[in-house]
């Protein structure tokens, strides 16, 4: 992990490179967020949060904290001392000392310095936090005029896009540890991002982001979307860096696709449109795209369709990066919840892997994703979806259905080749599914040659339509299942409520019975008392009537 | 004390630090010889400890019993002075005071200034001094204790003033004669002063030009300079 010999022109910001503008904190401090105050801080430094003093507020604390950290970041190799900090901060030195000690204890400052000022000693277990200094720095450090503060601003989106894989976080101040914690987790297990398998013996690493490929995938050419072969380098045990590729952002790739659709082979104009890239870069990129040739072909014949697929791929990328984001935030929460250090590392990866396995991950190409969709459902559904797709296409483009039908035979022939893995699919395979496999399965070349009769645009459209149809069917199935489940649950709930009501009624009836009994008893008693009273009065009458007349008011 | 500090509670008098240690400065002349020393003392210790301490000191330094007595009485009177304040109320809200250091310990000259919350009962001058020495690379083992002692002395002085002025204000409740109240009103407003001193945009970061003022300065003196300074101090003392 030593500093790589950099090509200053291409600003590769690999997350595991100790760049000057990245900030490293230890894994046990992964709770730290630049724009928030964590519970740990609240507990350790109560005096700022009990609201007892106007000069000790969370805001003041944050200013203290940010200033101290930024002061350290001016020169991370040097150990920051308290004496140095306190001269620039207004406040009780005891309190300042407490804050300083807190930050130092958690490794938020003096972390690199404690390690002898060399990031090379940082082990894999440490979460590494990447930060663009320029963004999050309060005004005070700008005054400090440290040359390292004015590091590449232009590269900022790259860091966020690639390393964090999060689109929405671009505007937030950095030092957001979670993405980096996550990036590390991925590397921990060395899981192939393409096939989700372990690659213990060795792996290819993508230079511009957290992306690993196992040897198998690399040899098969499954580089994943938007990734160039040249940007991968083989890693056995030692990390080496150095890349000569050109970095493509997602927006640039989109732009490239759009301009290719518009201008076709006219690379000068394409490059002009892309602006940030040269002509050669554009060509290389397009060739390396898994479906680049298709787009080019379709761009020649029918611009509209190519644009459609380009747009689709763009939105797909977006959505997949979004779901990555959610996984990450989930994991981040988990990290916070669990113990600060090792546990997080242990718990993180399985969740991530599940996610990759179940969802079509961002790394595989659009076509692969689409082709994967039908395999999720039964063969009948796939067949039906394909049929429907072909029908719809025939209607729309008014091209004879025979084109498809004619191909049926040769396709089934082609399907006999052992490259298709799904057995059920093999039986019921229509040419669409076959076409979908085309970009990734290299062994199907002969079959492809045979059915060059169908225009690629149509192939792609049919393929996509099939995929979507299959997905819709699958979704319908799931929805139905969900419905049934809901009904079942509702029935259970109603049953339980009924039982409850029954019990209540029973209870009330019992109560009523009791009341009646009691009422009868009381009435009996009343009768008895009345009788007794009459008896007493009778006796008084019998004994001495005159006395009662004399004192009528005594007795009422 | 009432009403002036709605948020602060009232505490019985003690040293406004985590450890209730009183700075003791012994300085007297016996038999034509000057004896100077400074250290901290725990006022809750039994008075017999003072006698013991004096005895051991005299023996270690091979001094006569006259010294022993003088040391005992000096410590005793200072501890008693401290105890005379105990039991009195003390305002415990935030009170930021500037602490200024200008010390010479052997060959080390140290000048410093910082803000101290007088009523932060977690403060630890010894720890602060230790950090300061470590950060500045001062190796003389006497410097740290001397800094801590100087801080304690100033805190002690302000705390005593605080109590005295509180008592005064209680005595003269009826009439408000401004002059007498200045220290007290100052005490109650320093919390606000801190916020005011946050400066422009109410930032806790000090103005750059003030950084030097609050920065410690350490000078190492040569033996000649030390001698000259000592001679000067001697002259001033007389």
Interface residues (C-beta under 8 A of the other chain):
Chain A: X52 X53 X54 X55 X56 X60 X63 X64 X67 X81 X82 X83 X84 X86 X87 X88 X89 X90 X91 X92 X93 X94 X95 X97 X98 X138 X140 X143
Chain B: X7 X93 X94 X96 X114 X115 X116 X117 X120 X122 X123 X124 X127 X128 X131 X132 X134 X135 X136 X191 X192 X194 X195 X197 X198 X199 X203 X204 X205 X206 X208 X211 X212 X214 X215 X216
